[in-house]
């Protein structure tokens, strides 16, 4: 079945390239409309497959277990990670740090599917900035949960700015932003043993979890990978 022609809602230049927001009908399921983000015309994310983004939040919150949680999310994207965090009543505040100004603009003007839901929650704060630079610098406050969902994988970053985060030194610096018992979670589309090893050298407790899902666009099962560290 031919792919539906996408409707482009916005296309804007960014420091990483041309970033575009589009929507289209799912060819195999007429009436189902999905929203996608592309970077330099290459697929980046979709509202159709959000299981791993949501699991990133849910597993991290379960690992912590406490209440009144202060959460930092690196990367807004289509908003599914932040939305999953805010579904928990144990969360007191969420700051989302988004590097790309166009994505923030799409959120603020209601172009993202979750714009209205997220913006109506008083616990949410959205900041334009580089989460990797933030975590490299000394911590101004201690957080309970830090979630990073920006790059394709530790070995395939979107930009050179994030490469140092995945090193042992970068992780040590990020750890200083966590309160005792805090949890770091990182999303990846691929498994990465060197990153898991680096986490294990910095944190006492490390978990790597695959998330399997059916890619309804391709008709095949895919796997994303979540890395969690604590202590």
Secondary structure, 3 states (H helix, E strand, C coil): CCCCCCEEEEEEEECCEEEEEEEEECCCCCCCEEEEEEECCEEEEECCCCHHHHHHHHHHHHHHCCCCEEEEEECCCCCHHHHHHHCCCCEEEEEEEECCHHHHHHHHCCCCCCHHHHHCCCCEEEEECCHHHHHHCCCCCCEEEEEECCCCECCECCCHHHHHHHCHHHHHHHHCCEEEEEEEEEEECCCCHHHHHHHHHHCCEEEEEEEEEEECCCCEEEEEEEEEEEC
